[in-house]
């Protein structure tokens, strides 16, 4: 039996998410995006196409519980920057975790599936996150909430697949050739998506001199 994650904000009308309809296939790509970059755009666009999604939500989080949030830009500033990279009407930008009152993915995904039980959600994260997924709060429960698409990241593919979480969830791995059906599968179900790689990283960009980030044409 799947364990429910308690959260005081479940059902709160104050929590506003993008509009979605029953039966839609929606990818949720979370992160601090501090700052967003072209690698994020490549991952988002590839996931939209490969997973046959109706929408992709860029979920900008208040902060990462596993990392220092020193130097983290304010949430409204990061949301504004993401607008440069989230192209097209099917890309939605949201920061509803602030109203929800959690920074933990398990609580966020539980909220979404409880509020929208007829929507087919997919959680999207990078292979770098898979490498440390076993350190996330309630990571096994996350895998039971919705299917997961792991997007390749430079230098992280093998580390991600060799990680404790990947080994523990190996029997639920779905062939990449079935990407278009991932949203239809009952979790646990996950796959690694091979995409065009970008060497950009938010950490490197923060270390560089301040500049305006404009995606490549």
CORCORWO-V973068 format. One record per run of one state. SS is the DSSP state (helix for helix, strand for strand, loop for the rest). FROM is the first residue (numbers start at 1). LEN is the number of residues. If there is no record, write none. Layout:
BEGIN
ss	from	len
SS	FROM	LEN
SS	FROM	LEN
END
This chain:
BEGIN
ss	from	len
loop	1	24
strand	25	7
loop	32	6
helix	38	13
loop	51	4
strand	55	6
loop	61	14
helix	75	8
loop	83	8
strand	91	4
loop	95	2
helix	97	4
loop	101	4
helix	105	11
loop	116	4
strand	120	7
helix	127	5
loop	132	1
helix	133	3
loop	136	3
helix	139	7
loop	146	1
strand	147	5
loop	152	5
helix	157	5
loop	162	2
helix	164	5
loop	169	1
helix	170	3
strand	173	1
loop	174	2
helix	176	9
loop	185	5
strand	190	4
loop	194	8
helix	202	6
loop	208	10
END
